[in-house]
Amino acid sequence: MIRSIEAVYNRNIPTDEKYFKNLAQFLDHPGFPWKTLIIGFGVSQFLLETWLSVRQHHKLCEDKVPKALEGVVSKEDYDKAQVSQYSAGKPC
């Protein structure tokens, strides 16, 4: 299959060995702070997910029916849904 792709596109596809050697040389740059990048990415992901969870928690703890649902859902049904949402021990 690779030969047919080469024939169609007339490209020289590097062998796996050359590809991985070039990739290793690129990634093994001594001045690049890999540890800082990986830790920074992990911390920023944690902060984003925590912020979204807190934001969602505050939104779910609201007592009033959202404007988009005012004519569709009654206040009693909305309250029942909110209680069942947090019946697992997550008080507002």
N, C-alpha and C positions, 0 to 999 in steps of 0.2 A: 504494500500500500504506500509506503514512503517513496518508493521509486516512481510510482505513478504520479504522486504529488510533485516530485522533483521534475518529472518530465513535463507536467502541465505548466508549472510556474517558472521553470528554468532557473531555479535558485540552487545555490550550494548550501545545503543544510549541514551545519557543523555536527561532527560526531558527538556522542554523549560525553566522551572523555574531554574533548576540547571545551564543550559547553560548561561542564562542571569545573574544569580548571579555570576558565575565565570567570565563572561565578565565584569561586573560592577566592581568586585574586581580588575581585571587586569587594567582596564582603569582609576580607581580612585586612581592611585598611586600619592601620594602627591609630590614627587620629580620630576615628569615629567613635563616639561614646555610646556603644551598644547598651551597656548596663543602664545608663541614664535614660536612654530612649525607651527601653522595655519597662523600667520601673515607672517612668513618667506616664506611659500609656496606660499601665495598670491602675495607677492612682487616679488619672483623669477619668477612666471608665468607671471606677468605683464612685467618684464624686458625682458624675453625671447620673448614674443609676440611683444613688441616694437622693439626689435632688428631685428626680422624677418620682420616686416613691413617696417622699414627703409631700410633694405637690399633689399627687394623686390621693394621698390620705386626707389632706385638707379638703380637697374637692368632694370626696365621698362623705365627709363629715358634715357637709352643709345640710341644713334643715329644709330649705326651700326647694321647690321643684324648678328645674332649669326652664328657661323661657321656651326652648325648643320642644319641651314635653308638656307644657301647661295645659293644652287642650286634649292631649292624648292620654295622660296618666293622672289619676286623682291623687290628692295629697296622701290619703290613707295607703293606697297601693305603693306610692313612692317610699313612704316611711317603712312599710313592710319589707320592701326590697332592700332598703338601707340596713335594717336590722338583720335580715338574713345574710347580708354581705359581711357584716362584722360579728356574726354570732359565734365565730370561732375564737373569740377571746381578744379581739382587737378593738378596745373601746375608743371612742372618739374623744 
